[in-house]
Amino acid sequence: MDWNTLAKALFGADHGIAQDGDFLHGSATFDGQRLAIIGTTGHAPIGVDLALAQAGKVLETMARHPGRPMLLLIDTQGQQLRRRDELLGINRAMAHLGMAIDLARRRGHRVLGLVYDQALSGGFITSGLIADACDALPEAEIRVMRIPAMARVTKLPEALLASLSESNPVFAPGVANYVAMGGVRTLWRGDLAGALREALAHAPVDDRRALDGAARGGRRLAAAVAQRVLDAA
Amino acid sequence: MSGPTSELSSAQPQGAALTPLLSYAECSARERLAHLVDAGSFHEWLPPSERLTSPHLAQLGVPSAFDDGIAIGRARLAGRTVFVAAQEGAFMGGGVGEVHGAKLVGLLRRALRDPHGERPDAVVLLAESGGVRLHEANAGLIAVSEVMRALLDVRAAGIPVVVLIGGANGCFGGMGIVARCADHVVMSDIGRLAMSGPEVIEASHGVEEFDARDRALVWRTTGGKHRWLCGDCDALVDDDVAAFRAAAIVGLDAARPVTRELLETEHALLAARARLLDGATHGDGDGDDAVALWRRLGVGDAVRISDLDVDAVRALRTL
């Protein structure tokens, strides 16, 4: 979904969110409460500059508006694949973004991620995946890599991966698989404002994703293995 | 210490002239652990005898490992209790799958509870990883984010997390982000820390963007010396397990609580660095943009960095 259509559905035509290149930022009013909106659009590659732009807004919200909830709007093709970004320490810039979001949570900010279009690997891990919870629109796409590319890298037959992806959510792109694995909490269907209201009220603040993945059958081992480590003699 | 010899032979730590060097890069994960912590002190949780393997690899017909490529447990370091994890680069490049990631999450969570009075003085992670294991990509991606959150919980509790990077596979992808979430990062000069591997960048944007076979360029962009000069690691050591041990011991007291002030300082540093390359096309005069970046950081002898030994480079950091 186009970010502006989403913003209008959630906050009305006068939503207060600005687009600055691929960067989205602003504050919106929802049920009489101000929300900080931080995100990207245009399937943005997340490089050093875009990671810092987002982190800057998270830090600014913490400084100026303690406790203000944040909604992260996610549309990214993943990390920027450029040598300049590697030279400048893109991993450190992304860690910085993730740590800023994590600190906001610890300081009492509600932080929700919403994949409204596309989410991939490096662009996702330090945004939606480190929020209190990450939700998605049903038509969104989430993946690490497309199956043909995955087949090339792993040197496994594409047909094998495609057939396994029918039964095992760990291989295949798709928002439903991320729900089954607990990585996405829920999908926003129909009444988008109602879904945001529900998320602000009920998204957990602790990391329940492995438990959700086990309960939903998409990730059967993660929670049990972590528990075995806790119990090991 | 600075003879014109090979990297390995010039790396002899002072006062250990009779001890032969043990290359950290050439050791397996378990060998590193055995030599890094106090002798005989490593007690493994979920050891290979428990045969905890990845069901996803089995489904693909790919060989699995009884530890899923990571050893975790409790040990002592300079007499102090630490929790340790070591990723095995020889197995799937140290890639993080569901089980591998869950072992790491479990270790970090265990550091936070105190059932037997075993709260560790630090968590030490011997990282060697290409990032998410593509054979179980979705589960690996979520697992890395769970590791990040669990790691930051440990930091928030005041327990330092120390990351050591010196394996042949480097520390990439999600693990490159995890490393920079830690309190203290130790690298050898042959260690690499970054996000995307050079092959991936070359495949996306061509050999002009990043020639993955140009080893000197790869190390100038991602290697230990570069990371040290930029302040991306807290210690630069030779490729020697004893040197890593000494640096890890320093890390036991390197807790840095994550505060708004700390992140504001970090933000200013990264923003200033991002502007340093403005206007640099292919360096200022001689050298490429890595050399230009070092020069603009105020590093003396920037064109000679690749030829200098670790001791010499250690002295050149300006940050």
Contacts between the chains, C-beta under 8 A, distances in Angstrom:
chain1	res1	chain2	res2	distance
A	48	B	270	7.2
A	48	B	274	5.2
A	49	B	274	6.3
A	52	B	267	6.9
A	52	B	270	5.9
A	52	B	271	5.8
A	52	B	274	6.6
A	55	B	263	7.7
A	55	B	267	6.2
A	56	B	267	6.4
A	56	B	271	7.9
A	59	B	260	7.0
A	59	B	263	6.0
A	59	B	264	6.2
A	59	B	267	6.1
A	62	B	260	5.7
A	63	B	260	6.8
A	79	B	195	5.4
A	79	B	196	6.2
A	81	B	196	5.3
A	81	B	200	6.3
A	81	B	201	4.9
A	81	B	204	4.3
A	81	B	205	6.2
A	82	B	201	6.8
A	82	B	205	6.7
A	82	B	209	6.6
A	82	B	210	8.0
A	83	B	198	7.8
A	83	B	201	6.0
A	83	B	209	5.8
A	83	B	210	4.3
A	83	B	221	6.0
A	84	B	277	6.6
A	84	B	289	7.0
A	85	B	195	7.4
A	86	B	194	4.9
A	86	B	195	6.3
A	86	B	196	6.7
A	86	B	201	7.1
A	86	B	210	7.8
A	86	B	221	5.3
A	86	B	222	6.0
A	87	B	221	5.1
A	87	B	226	7.6
A	87	B	277	7.6
A	87	B	289	6.4
A	87	B	290	5.9
A	87	B	293	6.4
A	88	B	273	6.0
A	88	B	274	5.7
A	88	B	277	6.8
A	88	B	293	7.7
A	89	B	180	7.8
A	89	B	227	7.7
A	89	B	230	6.2
A	89	B	232	5.3
A	89	B	270	7.3
A	89	B	273	7.2
A	90	B	194	7.5
A	90	B	195	4.6
A	90	B	196	7.9
A	91	B	176	3.7
A	91	B	177	5.2
A	91	B	179	7.3
A	91	B	180	5.6
A	91	B	193	6.8
A	91	B	194	5.9
A	91	B	195	4.4
A	92	B	180	4.5
A	92	B	232	5.7
A	92	B	270	6.7
A	93	B	270	5.5
A	93	B	274	7.9
A	94	B	177	5.1
A	94	B	180	7.9
A	94	B	195	7.0
A	95	B	177	4.8
A	95	B	178	7.7
A	95	B	179	7.8
A	95	B	180	3.5
A	95	B	181	5.0
A	96	B	180	7.6
A	96	B	263	6.9
A	96	B	266	5.5
A	96	B	267	6.7
A	96	B	270	6.1
A	98	B	148	6.0
A	98	B	177	6.6
A	98	B	181	6.8
A	99	B	152	6.7
A	99	B	181	6.0
A	99	B	258	6.0
A	99	B	263	6.3
A	99	B	266	8.0
A	100	B	263	5.5
A	100	B	267	8.0
A	102	B	148	7.6
A	102	B	149	6.9
A	102	B	152	4.9
A	102	B	258	7.6
A	103	B	258	5.6
A	103	B	259	7.7
A	103	B	260	6.7
A	103	B	263	6.3
A	106	B	156	6.3
A	107	B	260	7.6
A	121	B	132	6.7
A	121	B	141	6.0
A	121	B	173	7.7
A	121	B	174	7.7
A	122	B	173	7.2
A	122	B	174	7.4
A	122	B	177	7.6
A	122	B	195	6.2
A	122	B	196	7.5
A	124	B	141	7.3
A	125	B	141	6.5
A	125	B	144	6.1
A	125	B	145	5.2
A	125	B	148	7.3
A	125	B	174	5.7
A	125	B	177	6.5
A	126	B	148	7.8
A	126	B	177	6.3
A	129	B	141	7.4
A	129	B	142	6.9
A	129	B	145	3.7
A	130	B	145	5.9
A	130	B	148	6.0
A	130	B	149	6.4
A	142	B	138	8.0
A	143	B	137	7.5
A	143	B	138	7.5
A	144	B	132	5.9
A	144	B	134	6.8
A	144	B	137	3.7
A	144	B	138	6.4
A	144	B	140	7.4
A	144	B	141	5.3
A	145	B	134	6.2
A	145	B	137	6.1
A	150	B	134	5.5
A	150	B	137	6.6
A	153	B	134	5.4
A	154	B	60	7.7
A	154	B	62	7.9
A	154	B	134	5.4
A	154	B	135	5.5
A	156	B	60	5.8
A	156	B	62	7.5
A	156	B	135	7.5
A	160	B	60	6.9
A	161	B	60	7.9
A	164	B	59	6.1
A	164	B	60	7.1
A	168	B	56	6.8
A	168	B	59	6.5
A	169	B	138	6.4
A	170	B	56	5.3
A	170	B	98	6.7
A	170	B	136	4.4
A	170	B	137	7.1
A	170	B	138	5.1
A	170	B	139	4.2
A	171	B	56	7.5
A	171	B	135	7.8
A	171	B	136	7.1
A	171	B	137	6.9
A	171	B	138	7.2
A	172	B	138	7.4
A	177	B	138	5.8
A	178	B	138	6.5
A	178	B	142	7.6
A	181	B	138	5.9
A	181	B	139	6.1
A	181	B	142	5.9
A	182	B	142	7.0
A	183	B	138	7.1
A	183	B	141	7.3
A	183	B	142	4.1
A	183	B	145	7.8
A	207	B	146	6.2
A	207	B	149	5.1
A	207	B	150	7.4
A	209	B	142	6.2
A	209	B	146	6.4
A	210	B	102	7.0
A	210	B	105	7.4
A	210	B	146	6.5
A	213	B	142	7.5
A	219	B	98	6.3
A	219	B	139	5.6
A	219	B	142	7.2
A	221	B	55	7.1
A	221	B	98	5.3
A	221	B	99	5.8
A	221	B	102	6.4
A	222	B	98	5.5
A	222	B	99	7.9
A	222	B	101	7.0
A	222	B	102	4.4
A	222	B	105	7.5
A	222	B	139	7.1
A	222	B	142	7.8
A	222	B	143	6.5
A	222	B	146	7.4
A	223	B	102	7.5
A	224	B	102	7.9
A	225	B	46	7.5
A	225	B	52	6.8
A	225	B	98	7.8
A	225	B	99	5.5
A	225	B	102	3.7
A	225	B	103	6.1
A	225	B	106	6.4
A	226	B	102	4.8
A	226	B	103	7.7
A	226	B	105	4.8
A	226	B	106	3.7
A	226	B	109	6.3
A	227	B	106	7.1
A	228	B	46	6.1
A	228	B	52	7.8
A	228	B	106	6.9
A	229	B	45	5.4
A	229	B	46	6.3
A	229	B	72	6.7
A	229	B	102	7.7
A	229	B	103	6.0
A	229	B	105	7.9
A	229	B	106	2.6
A	229	B	107	5.8
A	229	B	109	7.5
A	229	B	110	5.9
A	230	B	106	5.9
A	230	B	109	6.2
A	230	B	110	5.3
A	230	B	113	7.2
A	232	B	45	3.8
A	232	B	46	6.0
